Every structure is written in C-alpha cells, then in structure tokens.
C-alpha cells in the first residue's frame, strides 16, 4: 500500500520538480552539489528539531529536503547524462540522511526514558543500513536484488506520517510508526537475503545434460 502512495507522489512531484531542475542547472548548480545540500538539510533538521522532540517542524523540513532525492536525478536526466560517481554519492548521502533521522529519534526517546520506542528507532536505524547494503553487495557480485517490501521512500513516508501526527498532538503515532517500520524493515532484510540466496542457487545450478 505504501508503494502505491509513494509512486503516486513521485508522479505528482515530477511535474513540479522538472522546471526547478532546469532552473538550477541554468545557474550552474550540479546534481552532485544538490545531493550534498539536500543531505545537509536533512541532517540539520534531524539534529536541530527531531532530536529535541519538535516533530512537526522536523517532519516538514525533512520532507522538503528529501525532495532533493527526486531533484538531483531529474537534473541529471534534464542535463542528458549521469555519472557513476553521482549514483554512488546519491546512495551514500541517502545512508547519511537515514542515519541522522533515526539516530535523532533514538536520541530523543532515550533521553525521555521511552525505552521501547528507543529500541524501535535503533532497529530502524540498523535495518535501514542493512537493507541497502544487501542490495549493493549483491549487485557487486553480479546478483540482482530488486525485491523489498520497505525501501527508502516507504521508510520516510511511515516516519513522516507518524512524526506529523505526533507533532499535532497524537503522541502514540510516531512510536507506533517506528514499531511498524521496525517489523517491516527486519522482514525486508530477511526477504532480500533469501532472495539473493535463491538467485545465487539458480545461477549456480548445473544446466540439463547434453
């Protein structure tokens, strides 16, 4: 269900993002520079607001800067070419942004004594990195890993909805979102590992005789 909403959001956002991408290219900004600036914005919002329990402001700012994830790719497409370094940088900056968001949430719930939610945030933090690592490592040894119930867009959507609701006074919403995401993220890690094992076995299986 989350993928339906995120796919629809990407279609709507792209209609707004492309003119902005063209404008940024005209003033001399590169997709790589926009990637880094967007990540710095996410980190600043996470540390400055989420780590202090100001979830409404944190959610709105992280959502705004996360749009850069669409903007830099659109800039590369409009420019007419992309680079392998740009793809690596984008992936690395995504990991930094995810780490900042979940690290800030873990810090807040640890300092407020909400141990169960702190544990959920830690699970999300670790699982988010492992989900991406399994795919990248599989691809590095020549195995495809395109499956995944929860990817980055879904993680941001779930945490964003929970953070927005908690920021508006529904105190249980973000803890519930973090626990739901923790369960789905662990499932996705296992899903990807089993998928890669199956793909590897199929690739290694001997063909029919003759």
Backbone as numpy.savetxt, mean C-alpha at the origin, in Angstrom:
# Nx Ny Nz CAx CAy CAz Cx Cy Cz
-14.46 -7.56 -2.51 -15.28 -6.36 -2.51 -14.43 -5.10 -2.51
-13.33 -5.12 -1.71 -12.45 -3.96 -1.66 -11.87 -3.65 -3.03
-11.54 -4.71 -3.81 -10.95 -4.49 -5.12 -11.92 -3.78 -6.05
-13.23 -4.05 -5.90 -14.22 -3.37 -6.74 -14.17 -1.87 -6.49
-14.14 -1.49 -5.21 -14.10 -0.06 -4.87 -12.80 0.58 -5.32
-11.66 -0.12 -5.11 -10.38 0.49 -5.48 -10.24 0.60 -6.99
-10.74 -0.38 -7.75 -10.69 -0.28 -9.21 -11.55 0.88 -9.71
-12.74 1.03 -9.11 -13.61 2.14 -9.50 -12.97 3.48 -9.14
-12.30 3.51 -7.99 -11.64 4.75 -7.58 -10.52 5.11 -8.54
-9.75 4.11 -8.99 -8.66 4.38 -9.93 -9.18 4.98 -11.23
-10.31 4.46 -11.72 -10.88 4.98 -12.97 -11.29 6.44 -12.80
-11.97 6.74 -11.68 -12.40 8.12 -11.45 -11.24 9.07 -11.25
-10.24 8.61 -10.49 -9.09 9.47 -10.19 -8.28 9.75 -11.44
-8.17 8.77 -12.34 -7.32 8.95 -13.53 -7.80 10.10 -14.40
-9.10 10.37 -14.40 -9.64 11.47 -15.20 -9.21 12.83 -14.66
-8.93 12.87 -13.37 -8.47 14.11 -12.75 -6.95 14.19 -12.77
-6.29 13.04 -12.63 -4.85 12.99 -12.46 -4.10 13.34 -13.74
-4.62 12.91 -14.89 -3.84 13.09 -16.13 -3.53 14.55 -16.45
-4.49 15.49 -16.35 -4.13 16.89 -16.59 -3.08 17.40 -15.59
-3.18 16.96 -14.34 -2.19 17.36 -13.35 -0.82 16.79 -13.70
-0.79 15.54 -14.16 0.48 14.91 -14.55 1.13 15.69 -15.68
0.35 16.09 -16.66 0.89 16.85 -17.78 1.45 18.20 -17.30
0.73 18.82 -16.35 1.20 20.10 -15.83 2.52 19.98 -15.08
2.67 18.94 -14.27 3.91 18.74 -13.53 5.08 18.46 -14.46
4.83 17.71 -15.52 5.90 17.46 -16.50 6.32 18.75 -17.19
5.34 19.61 -17.47 5.65 20.87 -18.14 6.54 21.77 -17.29
6.39 21.72 -15.97 7.23 22.58 -15.12 8.54 21.91 -14.74
8.78 20.72 -15.28 10.09 20.09 -15.11 10.22 19.06 -14.02
9.12 18.70 -13.36 9.20 17.66 -12.33 9.20 16.28 -12.99
10.01 15.38 -12.45 10.07 14.02 -12.98 9.16 13.11 -12.15
8.73 11.97 -12.71 7.95 11.01 -11.92 8.68 10.55 -10.66
10.01 10.39 -10.74 10.77 9.96 -9.56 10.71 10.99 -8.45
10.82 12.27 -8.81 10.74 13.33 -7.80 9.37 13.34 -7.12
8.32 13.15 -7.90 6.96 13.14 -7.35 6.77 11.93 -6.44
7.36 10.79 -6.81 7.29 9.60 -5.95 7.88 9.88 -4.58
9.05 10.49 -4.55 9.72 10.78 -3.28 8.94 11.81 -2.48
8.46 12.86 -3.15 7.70 13.90 -2.44 6.42 13.34 -1.83
5.75 12.47 -2.58 4.53 11.87 -2.05 4.80 11.02 -0.82
5.88 10.27 -0.86 6.23 9.42 0.29 6.59 10.27 1.50
7.33 11.34 1.29 7.66 12.24 2.40 6.40 12.82 3.02
5.40 13.11 2.19 4.14 13.62 2.71 3.41 12.59 3.56
3.40 11.32 3.10 2.76 10.26 3.87 3.46 10.07 5.21
4.79 10.06 5.18 5.56 9.88 6.41 5.28 11.03 7.38
5.27 12.26 6.86 5.01 13.42 7.72 3.62 13.36 8.33
2.62 12.95 7.54 1.25 12.85 8.06 1.15 11.75 9.12
1.85 10.62 8.88 1.79 9.52 9.84 2.43 9.92 11.16
3.62 10.51 11.09 4.33 10.89 12.32 3.67 12.08 13.00
3.26 13.07 12.20 2.73 14.30 12.78 1.32 14.18 13.32
0.53 13.27 12.77 -0.88 13.19 13.17 -1.30 11.81 13.67
-1.04 10.75 12.87 -1.48 9.42 13.30 -0.81 8.99 14.60
0.47 9.30 14.74 1.19 8.92 15.96 0.72 9.69 17.18
-0.07 10.74 16.98 -0.62 11.53 18.08 -2.10 11.27 18.27
-2.66 10.31 17.51 -4.07 9.98 17.65 -5.01 10.93 16.93
-4.49 11.78 16.05 -5.33 12.71 15.29 -5.68 12.05 13.96
-6.62 11.11 14.01 -6.85 10.22 12.89 -7.57 10.86 11.72
-8.42 11.84 11.98 -9.13 12.49 10.89 -8.15 13.22 9.98
-7.30 14.05 10.56 -6.30 14.78 9.78 -5.33 13.82 9.11
-4.91 12.80 9.87 -3.96 11.83 9.31 -4.55 11.12 8.09
-5.80 10.71 8.18 -6.43 9.98 7.08 -6.54 10.85 5.84
-6.98 12.08 6.02 -7.15 12.98 4.87 -5.81 13.29 4.21
-4.78 13.52 5.02 -3.46 13.84 4.46 -2.82 12.64 3.78
-2.90 11.47 4.43 -2.33 10.27 3.82 -3.04 9.95 2.51
-4.36 10.10 2.48 -5.12 9.84 1.26 -4.68 10.79 0.14
-4.48 12.06 0.49 -4.06 13.03 -0.52 -2.68 12.69 -1.08
-1.74 12.39 -0.20 -0.40 12.08 -0.67 -0.32 10.71 -1.34
-1.20 9.79 -0.96 -1.19 8.47 -1.59 -1.65 8.53 -3.04
-2.35 9.60 -3.41 -2.74 9.76 -4.81 -1.52 9.87 -5.71
-0.39 10.23 -5.14 0.85 10.30 -5.91 1.19 8.94 -6.50
0.73 7.89 -5.83 0.97 6.53 -6.33 0.36 6.36 -7.71
-0.71 7.09 -7.98 -1.31 7.10 -9.31 -0.64 8.14 -10.19
-0.29 9.27 -9.58 0.24 10.40 -10.34 1.58 10.10 -11.00
2.51 9.47 -10.27 3.83 9.24 -10.87 3.75 8.26 -12.04
2.92 7.22 -11.91 2.75 6.30 -13.02 2.11 6.97 -14.23
1.14 7.86 -13.98 0.50 8.59 -15.07 1.49 9.51 -15.75
2.36 10.14 -14.96 3.39 11.02 -15.54 4.31 10.23 -16.47
4.71 9.03 -16.04 5.58 8.20 -16.88 4.87 7.81 -18.18
3.59 7.49 -18.08 2.83 7.11 -19.28 2.68 8.29 -20.22
2.36 9.47 -19.67 2.21 10.66 -20.50 3.54 11.03 -21.15
4.61 10.86 -20.40 5.95 11.17 -20.92 6.35 10.23 -22.05
5.78 9.04 -22.05 6.04 8.12 -23.14 6.99 6.99 -22.83
7.55 7.00 -21.64 8.45 5.90 -21.27 8.58 5.84 -19.75
8.94 4.66 -19.27 9.22 4.47 -17.86 10.61 3.85 -17.72
11.13 3.81 -16.51 12.46 3.24 -16.29 12.39 2.15 -15.22
13.34 1.24 -15.27 13.40 0.20 -14.26 13.73 0.79 -12.89
14.56 1.84 -12.90 14.85 2.50 -11.62 13.58 3.12 -11.04
12.77 3.73 -11.89 11.53 4.34 -11.42 10.60 3.31 -10.80
10.51 2.13 -11.43 9.66 1.06 -10.87 10.19 0.60 -9.52
11.51 0.45 -9.41 12.11 0.05 -8.13 11.89 1.11 -7.07
12.09 2.38 -7.44 11.92 3.48 -6.49 10.48 3.55 -5.99
9.54 3.39 -6.90 8.13 3.44 -6.53 7.79 2.34 -5.53
8.29 1.13 -5.78 8.04 0.02 -4.87 8.68 0.25 -3.51
9.92 0.75 -3.52 10.62 1.01 -2.26 9.91 2.09 -1.45
9.46 3.16 -2.11 8.77 4.23 -1.41 7.42 3.78 -0.86
6.76 2.85 -1.57 5.52 2.28 -1.03 5.77 1.58 0.29
6.88 0.84 0.37 7.22 0.14 1.61 7.49 1.13 2.74
8.17 2.23 2.40 8.44 3.26 3.42 7.13 3.86 3.92
6.23 4.19 2.99 4.95 4.77 3.38 4.12 3.84 4.24
4.04 2.57 3.83 3.29 1.59 4.63 3.88 1.45 6.03
5.21 1.38 6.09 5.87 1.26 7.38 5.59 2.44 8.28
5.58 3.64 7.70 5.31 4.83 8.49 3.89 4.83 9.04
2.92 4.46 8.20 1.52 4.47 8.63 1.28 3.46 9.75
1.68 2.21 9.52 1.41 1.18 10.53 2.31 1.34 11.75
3.51 1.84 11.55 4.38 2.12 12.69 3.81 3.21 13.58
3.25 4.26 12.95 2.65 5.35 13.72 1.43 4.87 14.50
0.62 4.02 13.86 -0.55 3.49 14.55 -0.15 2.58 15.70
0.87 1.74 15.48 1.36 0.87 16.56 1.88 1.71 17.72
2.59 2.79 17.42 3.11 3.68 18.46 1.98 4.28 19.28
0.94 4.79 18.60 -0.16 5.42 19.32 -0.86 4.43 20.24
-1.18 3.26 19.71 -1.92 2.31 20.54 -1.05 1.70 21.63
0.26 1.67 21.43 1.16 1.21 22.50 1.21 2.23 23.63
1.30 3.51 23.26 1.41 4.55 24.29 0.10 4.77 25.03
-1.03 4.41 24.41 -2.32 4.57 25.08 -2.74 3.30 25.82
-1.90 2.29 25.80 -2.18 1.07 26.55 -3.18 0.14 25.91
-3.51 0.33 24.65 -4.47 -0.54 23.95 -3.69 -1.68 23.28
-3.28 -2.63 24.10 -2.39 -3.69 23.63 -2.95 -4.52 22.49
-4.21 -4.94 22.51 -4.72 -5.73 21.38 -4.61 -4.99 20.04
-4.95 -3.70 20.03 -4.86 -2.95 18.78 -3.41 -2.72 18.39
-2.54 -2.53 19.37 -1.11 -2.43 19.10 -0.61 -3.68 18.40
-1.04 -4.85 18.88 -0.64 -6.13 18.26 -1.17 -6.21 16.83
-2.42 -5.79 16.62 -2.99 -5.81 15.26 -2.18 -4.92 14.32
-1.80 -3.74 14.79 -1.02 -2.83 13.96 0.34 -3.42 13.63
0.97 -4.11 14.60 2.26 -4.75 14.34 2.13 -5.86 13.30
1.05 -6.65 13.41 0.83 -7.70 12.42 0.67 -7.09 11.03
-0.10 -6.02 10.94 -0.28 -5.33 9.65 1.05 -4.80 9.12
1.87 -4.24 10.01 3.15 -3.69 9.62 4.04 -4.77 9.00
4.18 -5.89 9.70 5.05 -6.97 9.22 4.46 -7.62 7.97
3.17 -7.93 8.01 2.55 -8.63 6.89 2.58 -7.80 5.61
2.43 -6.48 5.72 2.47 -5.63 4.54 3.81 -5.75 3.83
4.89 -5.80 4.60 6.23 -5.93 4.00 6.41 -7.32 3.39
5.93 -8.35 4.09 6.12 -9.71 3.60 5.30 -9.97 2.34
4.08 -9.42 2.28 3.25 -9.58 1.08 4.01 -9.09 -0.16
4.60 -7.92 -0.05 5.34 -7.36 -1.18 6.63 -8.13 -1.44
7.29 -8.57 -0.37 8.55 -9.28 -0.54 8.36 -10.61 -1.25
7.32 -11.35 -0.89 7.08 -12.65 -1.52 6.92 -12.49 -3.03
6.16 -11.49 -3.45 5.96 -11.26 -4.88 7.27 -10.88 -5.56
8.00 -9.94 -4.94 9.26 -9.49 -5.55 10.29 -10.62 -5.62
10.38 -11.41 -4.55 11.36 -12.51 -4.52 10.98 -13.58 -5.54
9.69 -13.87 -5.66 9.25 -14.85 -6.64 9.61 -14.39 -8.05
9.35 -13.12 -8.34 9.67 -12.60 -9.66 11.16 -12.62 -9.94
11.97 -12.44 -8.89 13.43 -12.42 -9.08 13.98 -13.79 -9.47
13.24 -14.86 -9.15 13.68 -16.20 -9.54 12.84 -16.74 -10.70
12.11 -15.84 -11.35 11.41 -16.21 -12.57 10.04 -16.83 -12.38
9.41 -16.61 -11.22 8.08 -17.16 -10.95 7.07 -16.03 -10.82
5.94 -16.19 -11.44 4.90 -15.16 -11.38 4.08 -15.31 -10.10
3.72 -14.17 -9.52 2.90 -14.18 -8.31 1.93 -13.02 -8.38
0.86 -13.22 -9.13 -0.11 -12.15 -9.36 -1.32 -12.26 -8.45
-1.34 -13.23 -7.55 -2.49 -13.39 -6.66 -2.31 -12.50 -5.43
-3.40 -12.30 -4.70 -3.31 -11.53 -3.46 -4.64 -10.92 -3.10
-5.23 -11.39 -2.02 -6.52 -10.87 -1.59 -6.41 -9.41 -1.16
-5.34 -9.09 -0.44 -5.15 -7.72 0.07 -3.82 -7.19 -0.43
-3.87 -6.19 -1.27 -2.66 -5.50 -1.73 -2.66 -4.08 -1.17
-1.76 -3.25 -1.67 -1.58 -1.95 -1.02 -2.84 -1.08 -1.06
-3.52 -1.06 -2.19 -4.72 -0.22 -2.29 -5.78 -0.65 -1.28
-5.94 -1.96 -1.13 -6.92 -2.47 -0.17 -6.51 -2.16 1.27
-5.21 -2.25 1.55 -4.73 -1.91 2.90 -5.04 -0.46 3.23
-4.72 0.43 2.30 -4.96 1.85 2.55 -6.46 2.15 2.67
-7.26 1.45 1.87 -8.70 1.67 1.92 -9.27 1.27 3.27
-8.92 0.08 3.75 -9.45 -0.39 5.03 -9.00 0.50 6.18
-7.71 0.83 6.22 -7.21 1.68 7.30 -7.79 3.09 7.18
-7.95 3.55 5.94 -8.52 4.88 5.74 -9.94 4.99 6.23
-10.77 4.00 5.91 -12.16 4.01 6.38 -12.21 3.95 7.91
-11.39 3.06 8.49 -11.35 2.97 9.95 -10.86 4.24 10.60
-9.81 4.83 10.04 -9.27 6.07 10.60 -10.25 7.22 10.48
-10.93 7.30 9.34 -11.91 8.38 9.15 -13.05 8.24 10.15
-13.56 7.01 10.31 -14.67 6.80 11.23 -14.26 7.08 12.67
-13.08 6.63 13.06 -12.60 6.89 14.42 -12.37 8.38 14.63
-11.84 9.04 13.61 -11.64 10.49 13.71 -12.94 11.25 13.87
-14.04 10.66 13.39 -15.36 11.30 13.51 -16.12 10.84 14.75
-15.46 10.04 15.59 -16.06 9.69 16.87 -16.43 8.23 17.07
-16.26 7.39 16.03 -16.57 5.97 16.18 -15.29 5.27 16.63
-15.07 5.24 17.94 -13.78 4.83 18.47 -13.34 3.42 18.14
-14.30 2.50 17.93 -13.95 1.10 17.68 -13.60 0.83 16.22
-13.85 1.79 15.34 -13.75 1.52 13.90 -12.32 1.20 13.47
-11.36 1.99 13.91 -9.98 1.75 13.48 -9.42 0.47 14.08
-9.61 0.19 15.38 -9.18 -1.11 15.89 -9.80 -2.28 15.13
-11.09 -2.18 14.81 -11.74 -3.25 14.05 -11.14 -3.38 12.66
-10.87 -2.24 12.02 -10.27 -2.28 10.68 -8.88 -2.89 10.72
-8.11 -2.57 11.75 -6.76 -3.12 11.87 -6.78 -4.63 12.08
-7.71 -5.11 12.91 -7.79 -6.55 13.13 -8.27 -7.28 11.87
-9.24 -6.69 11.17 -9.69 -7.29 9.91 -8.54 -7.33 8.92
-7.81 -6.22 8.82 -6.68 -6.17 7.90 -5.58 -7.14 8.30
-5.35 -7.30 9.60 -4.32 -8.23 10.07 -4.66 -9.65 9.62
-5.91 -10.05 9.79 -6.32 -11.40 9.39 -6.20 -11.57 7.87
-6.69 -10.59 7.11 -6.63 -10.68 5.66 -5.20 -10.64 5.14
-4.34 -9.89 5.81 -2.94 -9.79 5.39 -2.19 -11.09 5.62
-2.42 -11.72 6.77 -1.78 -13.02 7.03 -2.28 -14.04 6.02
-3.58 -14.01 5.72 -4.12 -14.90 4.70 -3.43 -14.68 3.36
-3.19 -13.41 3.00 -2.56 -13.09 1.72 -1.12 -13.58 1.67
-0.40 -13.47 2.79 0.97 -14.00 2.84 0.96 -15.50 2.55
0.10 -16.22 3.24 0.01 -17.67 3.04 -0.44 -17.98 1.61
-1.41 -17.23 1.12 -1.92 -17.42 -0.23 -0.80 -17.28 -1.27
0.02 -16.28 -1.12 1.09 -16.06 -2.09 2.19 -17.13 -1.99
2.53 -17.51 -0.77 3.56 -18.55 -0.61 3.10 -19.86 -1.23
1.86 -20.26 -0.97 1.34 -21.50 -1.54 1.23 -21.41 -3.06
0.86 -20.23 -3.56 0.78 -20.04 -5.01 2.14 -20.21 -5.66
3.16 -19.61 -5.07 4.51 -19.71 -5.63 5.00 -21.16 -5.59
4.69 -21.86 -4.49 5.07 -23.27 -4.42 4.41 -24.08 -5.53
3.13 -23.81 -5.78 2.42 -24.53 -6.82 2.99 -24.21 -8.20
3.27 -22.94 -8.45 3.84 -22.54 -9.73 5.22 -23.19 -9.93
6.02 -23.22 -8.88 7.34 -23.83 -8.97 7.24 -25.32 -9.24
6.31 -26.01 -8.57 6.13 -27.44 -8.80 5.69 -27.72 -10.23
4.77 -26.89 -10.74 4.30 -27.08 -12.11 5.43 -26.87 -13.11
6.27 -25.86 -12.83 7.37 -25.58 -13.75 8.44 -26.66 -13.70
8.58 -27.31 -12.54 9.63 -28.32 -12.37 9.18 -29.73 -12.74
7.88 -29.91 -12.90 7.36 -31.24 -13.21 7.85 -31.70 -14.57
8.27 -32.96 -14.69 8.73 -33.46 -16.00 7.59 -33.54 -16.97
7.86 -33.27 -18.23 6.85 -33.34 -19.27 6.55 -34.78 -19.62
5.53 -35.00 -20.46 5.18 -36.36 -20.88 6.29 -37.01 -21.68
6.49 -38.29 -21.49 7.54 -39.01 -22.18 7.32 -38.98 -23.70
8.43 -38.87 -24.39 8.35 -38.90 -25.86 8.02 -37.56 -26.44
